[in-house]
Amino acid sequence: MTVIPTFLYFLHWLAPLFLPTTGFVNTREDQPCMAPVIFQELTDVTCLEQVGSGFCYEFNIDEDGSGSDIKVIHKWYFGDGETSGGRFVEHCYDSYGTYEVMLVSVQSYEGISFADTNRYRIDVDQVIKIKAEKPGSSSRGFPYYFDGSDSFVSNDYEAVDFYWDFGDGNYGCNIISNHQYDKPGKYTVTLMVRGLADNGDEKYICGKKSIEVGQ
């Protein structure tokens, strides 16, 4: 039996061929917002979909060699107090950290049962966490503010730069960015974070979250 944990990856947002001359927010006084350039150039960085408020994994069990007469029941213990059952399950962690996952598989055949236990470690890091809040309606549009302060690159990299794509052709460059949508609808908000190590090495991580404006 092979246990295959797979992080849920999604296609990266495709940047436009040409940079907009307007539509991005300069939140720094000392330099222009570089978010349009970052999203155009770093097309090889995979953006992870944020489901709810957690960081989601998919767990898959390969049952090669199991006979049709053998009944197998799987139960997962995810290391954060939550459990689930089945061959293919998804679980979302609320915060980054190291978790010990345990899978207990009970096989039954002709009235005889025996259990097989597998343990392994999941390191939840390089995570983007987007908080989207709407302070209220406005006669001029739909205001939102987005908070990326709970994002985590790794223990070796400090998050130093935040680049937002609000999904409507506008951009922002701050850990907390305000934005106002002109019309209701579904938008995909994308956040790219640059992490910097003590030796000067840098790493980019990316996440996205869908929001319903005007709901």
C-alpha positions in Angstrom: 0.0 0.0 0.0 1.4 3.4 -1.0 0.3 6.6 0.7 0.6 9.7 -1.6 0.1 13.1 0.0 -0.2 15.7 -2.8 -0.4 19.5 -2.2 -3.3 21.0 -4.2 -1.7 23.0 -7.1 -3.5 25.1 -9.6 -2.6 26.8 -12.8 -0.8 30.1 -12.4 -2.6 33.3 -13.3 -1.5 34.3 -16.7 -0.1 37.8 -16.8 -1.1 40.2 -19.6 1.3 40.6 -22.5 1.5 44.3 -21.9 1.7 46.3 -18.7 -1.2 48.6 -18.0 -0.3 52.3 -17.9 -2.9 52.9 -15.1 -4.8 50.7 -12.7 -2.2 50.0 -10.0 -1.9 51.4 -6.5 1.4 52.9 -5.3 1.4 52.2 -1.6 5.1 53.1 -1.1 6.3 56.6 -1.0 9.9 55.8 -2.1 9.3 53.7 -5.2 6.5 52.8 -7.6 4.4 49.7 -7.1 6.1 46.9 -9.0 3.3 44.4 -8.8 2.4 44.5 -12.6 6.1 43.7 -13.4 6.4 41.0 -10.8 3.3 39.2 -12.1 4.4 39.5 -15.7 7.9 38.2 -15.1 7.4 35.4 -12.5 5.1 33.2 -14.5 6.9 30.1 -13.2 5.7 30.6 -9.6 2.7 28.4 -8.9 -0.2 30.0 -7.2 -2.1 27.9 -4.6 -5.8 28.2 -4.2 -6.8 29.2 -0.7 -9.9 27.2 0.3 -11.7 28.8 3.2 -9.1 30.0 5.7 -6.8 27.0 5.7 -4.0 25.3 3.8 -5.3 22.3 2.0 -3.7 18.9 1.2 -5.0 16.0 -0.8 -4.2 12.4 0.4 -4.3 9.5 -1.9 -4.0 5.8 -1.2 -2.8 3.3 -3.8 -4.3 -0.1 -2.9 -2.3 -2.3 -5.4 -2.7 -6.0 -4.7 -6.0 -5.7 -2.8 -8.4 -8.4 -3.8 -12.1 -7.8 -4.6 -13.1 -9.9 -1.5 -11.1 -7.9 0.9 -12.9 -5.0 2.6 -10.6 -2.1 3.6 -11.6 0.8 5.8 -9.2 3.8 6.0 -9.2 6.4 8.7 -6.9 9.4 8.7 -5.6 11.3 11.7 -4.2 14.6 10.5 -2.2 15.6 13.6 -4.3 18.7 14.5 -7.2 16.9 16.2 -9.2 16.3 13.0 -9.9 12.9 11.3 -11.5 11.7 8.1 -12.1 8.4 6.3 -11.7 7.1 2.7 -9.1 6.4 0.0 -9.1 10.0 -1.3 -9.4 12.8 1.2 -8.7 16.5 1.5 -7.8 18.3 4.7 -7.1 22.0 5.4 -4.8 23.1 8.2 -5.6 26.3 9.9 -1.9 27.4 10.4 1.6 26.5 9.2 3.7 24.1 11.2 4.8 20.4 11.3 2.1 17.8 11.7 2.3 14.0 12.1 -0.3 12.3 10.0 -1.4 8.7 10.8 -3.4 6.4 8.5 -5.0 3.3 10.0 -6.3 0.8 7.4 -8.4 -2.1 8.7 -8.7 -5.0 6.3 -11.4 -7.7 6.7 -11.5 -11.0 4.9 -13.8 -14.0 5.8 -14.4 -12.6 9.3 -10.8 -11.9 10.1 -9.6 -8.3 10.5 -6.1 -6.8 10.8 -4.9 -3.2 10.9 -2.0 -1.6 9.0 -0.7 1.8 10.3 1.3 4.3 8.3 2.9 7.5 9.8 4.6 10.4 8.1 5.2 14.1 8.6 3.7 17.1 6.8 5.5 20.4 6.9 3.0 23.2 6.2 5.1 26.1 5.0 5.4 28.4 2.0 1.8 29.4 2.6 -0.2 32.4 1.5 -3.1 33.5 3.6 -5.4 36.2 2.2 -7.9 38.0 4.5 -10.5 39.9 2.5 -12.8 42.2 4.5 -15.4 44.6 3.2 -15.8 47.6 5.5 -19.2 48.7 4.0 -20.8 49.9 0.9 -20.0 53.1 -0.9 -21.9 55.3 -3.4 -18.8 55.1 -5.6 -18.2 51.3 -5.5 -17.4 48.3 -3.4 -14.5 48.9 -1.0 -12.3 46.1 0.3 -9.1 45.7 2.2 -6.8 42.7 1.9 -4.4 41.5 4.6 -1.5 39.2 3.8 0.3 39.4 7.2 -0.4 35.8 8.1 1.5 34.5 5.0 4.6 32.4 5.8 7.5 31.7 3.5 9.7 29.5 5.7 11.8 29.6 8.8 14.8 30.6 6.7 13.1 33.4 4.7 11.5 36.5 6.0 8.5 37.9 4.0 9.6 41.4 2.9 7.5 42.3 -0.1 3.8 41.8 -1.0 2.4 42.2 -4.5 -1.4 42.1 -5.0 -3.5 41.5 -8.2 -7.1 42.4 -7.3 -8.5 40.5 -10.4 -9.9 43.6 -12.1 -6.8 45.0 -13.7 -5.7 46.8 -10.5 -2.6 46.1 -8.3 -1.3 46.9 -4.9 2.1 46.7 -3.1 1.6 46.5 0.7 1.1 43.9 3.3 -2.4 45.4 3.8 -3.9 47.0 0.7 -7.2 48.8 0.2 -9.1 48.5 -3.0 -12.4 49.6 -4.4 -14.3 47.5 -7.0 -16.4 49.4 -9.5 -19.0 46.7 -10.0 -20.2 43.5 -8.3 -19.1 40.1 -9.5 -16.6 37.2 -8.8 -13.0 38.2 -8.7 -9.8 36.2 -8.1 -7.4 38.0 -5.8 -3.8 36.9 -6.1 -0.9 37.7 -3.7 2.8 37.2 -4.4 5.2 37.3 -1.5 8.9 37.8 -1.7 11.0 36.1 1.0 14.5 37.1 1.8 17.1 34.9 3.6 20.0 36.2 5.7 22.5 35.2 2.9 20.6 37.4 0.4 18.8 34.5 -1.3 15.2 35.2 -2.3 12.1 33.1 -2.8 8.7 33.9 -4.2 5.5 32.2 -3.1 2.0 32.9 -4.5 -1.6 32.3 -3.5 -5.0 33.2 -4.7 -8.5 33.5 -3.3 -11.9 34.0 -5.0 -14.3 36.6 -3.6 -17.9 37.6 -4.4 -18.2 41.3 -4.5 -21.6 42.8 -3.9 -22.9 39.8 -2.0 
